[in-house]
């Protein structure tokens, strides 16, 4: 299998009064058309890793890598026009909260069509047609209403589905989903995952699923990278997560309360200074 | 007799001619020393029930009793000596320009406590923060530390009932474990009564002896911890929640079977 995306020794640094502070410190992975999970707690650098792939490191941060390659294209050296062909077209990103990442003064339909028409030469009618199709694909029951609705008129789950539709309207090869379900209710969460799952298996899309929820990721992805303090401390097969070897992964897994009951008090994650070396 | 009693509680928000009935006749009882959970998805009215108890939501029907006394109108100061609340988001519930010391001293000043100094020190110790945190501002604290300050603020008046509105949902898993352990320890030390609202069944199963499942402002089902652990749900909605909490793969299999 040829790799869709190769990341080697990715480093992201932010300047500070005491010199640059590295928040991502040498992340490497390669992935094909699979579901890759990146798990970590807040501040572990998981979201920045996802953004760096699209060249969206927020300034004044600087991302460097030995290799950052998508389907043979060196993303480090990509020109403006190359990025134009990649962002939103071949790699898309779904953000955490639909409330903040949809344009509040544009209808869903206009936003969907804008994405499509930026990347495809098409008439308005075609774009509209595609938009409806995509809303159907993410199982929105009433696509006509949603096309004409503003983001505030939709519930969180609907908004998130609309955003996924927007990201998928160009049929990207890789989808980076940054906490796509964290703002959603559990029952809606499962539905959104089902949609993502189908898209990965039906369209042969690659998916990077970034989340803080270890249990969810392990039940959804094929492979999981566990990040701590800017580094990947462990890579495990999702089904083997319960047998993970790194103490951080184990600690993170064990400190979750369980419905079936378990330890009381809950085991506390004892952080070892060595993990961050 | 139950310490906290809600009978056919109704909450209706009115804006102009629009009415939204957020809570539609919810009844429950919480005994002294018990920990009671309210579970539901967003919009189910679970937080509104807590806010109604505190006098922060317009009660339009039914009654709430604390210690046998019916609560009517604005809550009086002595109510807040008995009942305190911890809010969901520790980033929003602490005044950004007040130091921890000021946050903790204010309730003491309002209620006319004399020994404020020692009480503030004690409250910080109780929640596992040292004296070093006393003169810090919220932005100098992590999420978990902020939530500890919020818990200290609630405990400083020595209430009997603590209302917890999603106390850990804004926190990382490892920090969640620490805060849940803290709440557990304080309850057993002081014999407090908890009402905990959460969307996370596993948190409620860990913390509460009994729980109520809410949907669309109504109580769907009341369960004990044992029946939850055995997954003995009587209602479809509760079963759906239980399935969803299994994670993606298990939920898929459950649905297929």
Contacts between the chains, C-beta under 8 A, distances in Angstrom:
chain1	res1	chain2	res2	distance
A	41	B	172	4.1
A	41	B	173	7.0
A	41	B	174	6.6
A	42	B	143	7.5
A	42	B	172	5.7
A	156	B	42	7.0
A	185	B	41	3.8
A	185	B	42	5.6
A	185	B	199	6.6
A	186	B	41	7.1
A	186	B	199	6.9
A	186	B	241	6.5
A	186	B	244	4.0
A	186	B	245	5.9
A	187	B	41	6.7
A	187	B	240	5.8
A	187	B	241	6.8
A	187	B	244	4.8
A	188	B	41	7.8
A	189	B	244	6.9
A	190	B	244	5.0
A	190	B	248	6.4
A	190	B	251	5.1
A	193	B	248	4.9
A	194	B	248	7.9
A	194	B	252	7.4
A	197	B	248	7.5
A	212	B	172	6.4
A	212	B	173	7.0
A	213	B	173	7.8
A	214	B	173	6.8
A	215	B	247	5.6
A	216	B	247	6.1
A	216	B	248	6.7
A	218	B	247	7.3
A	219	B	246	7.7
A	219	B	247	3.1
A	219	B	248	4.3
A	219	B	249	4.5
A	219	B	250	6.5
A	220	B	247	7.5
A	220	B	248	4.2
A	220	B	249	7.1
A	251	B	174	6.8
A	252	B	173	5.9
A	252	B	174	6.3
A	255	B	173	5.8
A	255	B	174	5.2
A	255	B	176	7.5
A	255	B	177	3.8
A	256	B	173	5.7
A	256	B	176	8.0
A	256	B	177	7.5
A	256	B	202	6.8
A	257	B	177	7.5
A	257	B	180	6.6
A	257	B	202	4.6
A	257	B	203	5.5
A	257	B	205	6.9
A	257	B	206	3.6
A	257	B	207	7.8
A	258	B	202	5.5
A	258	B	205	7.3
A	258	B	206	7.4
A	259	B	201	5.5
A	259	B	202	4.9
A	259	B	205	4.5
A	259	B	228	6.5
A	259	B	229	6.2
A	259	B	231	7.7
A	259	B	242	7.5
A	259	B	245	6.5
A	260	B	205	7.8
A	260	B	229	5.5
A	261	B	205	6.7
A	261	B	206	7.4
A	261	B	225	7.7
A	261	B	229	5.4
A	262	B	206	7.8
A	264	B	184	7.0
A	264	B	206	7.4
A	265	B	180	8.0
A	265	B	181	4.1
A	265	B	184	6.2
A	265	B	185	7.2
A	266	B	177	4.1
A	266	B	180	6.0
A	266	B	181	5.6
A	266	B	206	7.2
A	267	B	177	7.0
A	268	B	174	7.3
A	268	B	177	5.8
A	268	B	178	5.9
A	268	B	181	7.0
A	269	B	174	3.8
A	269	B	177	7.0
